[in-house]
Amino acid sequence: MHGALPEAIEAIARDAATEGESFSATVSRLIEEGARATRGRRRPSYVGAGEGPADLGLRAERYLRELVEAR
């Protein structure tokens, strides 16, 4: 056994491992996939709500262009 996991759970992880994947990477991937499946797909925290001025995209482009030109 690799740690504090019950043998039955460890067997599931071993069966689910992809070729060359470490045990800890397998467990991490399975936890992430399970969490995503149980809570559904959520919007990442960095995605805006879509609220703001109508020209927000243009302002952002202008701001970034000014930064590049200032270099």
N, C-alpha and C positions, 0 to 999 in steps of 0.2 A: 504494500500500500504506500502511496506517495505522501500521505499526511493524515489529516483528520477526516477524510472522506470515507463514508461507508463503502465496503467492497462493491456493492451493487451499483453505486453511483460511479465509482472509479471504473467499473467495467463498461458503463455507458460511455464515459469519456474516452476510454481506450478504443471502443468501437467507432466513435464519431471522429477520431483523429484523422487528419489528412496526412499524406505521406510527408515525412520530414518535419512535422509539426511537434513541438515539445508538448509535454503533458500540461504545463502551466498555460501555454498559448491555447491549447485545446479548451481547457477549463474556462479561460477568459473569454474565448469566442462563444462558447456555449452559454455562458452567463449573459453576455451581451445580446445574443440572439433570443434567448428566453425572455429577457427583460423587454426587448423591443416587441416581441410577440404578445406579451401580456398587457403592456400599456398602450400598444398601438403606436403608429408612427406619429411622432411629435415634431413640430417645427423647431429647428435649432434656435437656441436663444439669441443668436446673432442676426436672425432674420427680422427685419422690421415689420411693423404692423401694417404698413402701407399708408400710414397717415402722414401728412405733411404737405408742403406746398406742391402745387402741380408741376413746378419746374425743378423739383429736387434733383432729378437725374441730370438735367442740364447744368445745374449749379455744381454738382459733384464733378462732372466732366471738366468744367471751367476751372474749378479749384485744383484738380489733378494736373491739368495742362499748365497752369501757372506754376505749380511746384516743379514740374519737369523743365519748363523754360527758365526757371530761376537758377538752375544748376549750371 
